[in-house]
Amino acid sequence: MVDITVFGSADSHEHEGCGCGCGHAHSMRDAAEVLKKALIKKFGDHVRFSYVDVFSEEVMDFPDVMKVMNQYRLPLTVINGEPRFYGGLSLEKISAAVAELLGVV
């Protein structure tokens, strides 16, 4: 099982689009939902995906991420507790990281 958590913001000034390369301006939450669907389609129940708004109370459940969050541009993708990608959501990069962790070539 690979845990993927995307930390993002609903603040439109923070991010002008999803960074997914699709050319559309999505909210970070919408972009994360698209990513979630694609990852679940590809890896099934081998992935657990969640989205956390950095301005919500839920972010307090991630003290290790809170300590380093100011070092990264949102959205921040954390895989198995480790910050891996930031500044955009790349299905290609995140899929490759998940596949590597699952031992899928």
Sequence and secondary structure as in RCSB ss.txt:
>XXXX:A:sequence
MVDITVFGSADSHEHEGCGCGCGHAHSMRDAAEVLKKALIKKFGDHVRFSYVDVFSEEVMDFPDVMKVMNQYRLP
LTVINGEPRFYGGLSLEKISAAVAELLGVV
>XXXX:A:secstr
 EEEEEEE   TTT SS  SSSS    HHHHHHHHHHHHHHHHGGGEEEEEEETTSGGGGG HHHHHHGGGS SS
EEEETTEEEEESS  HHHHHHHHHHHHT  
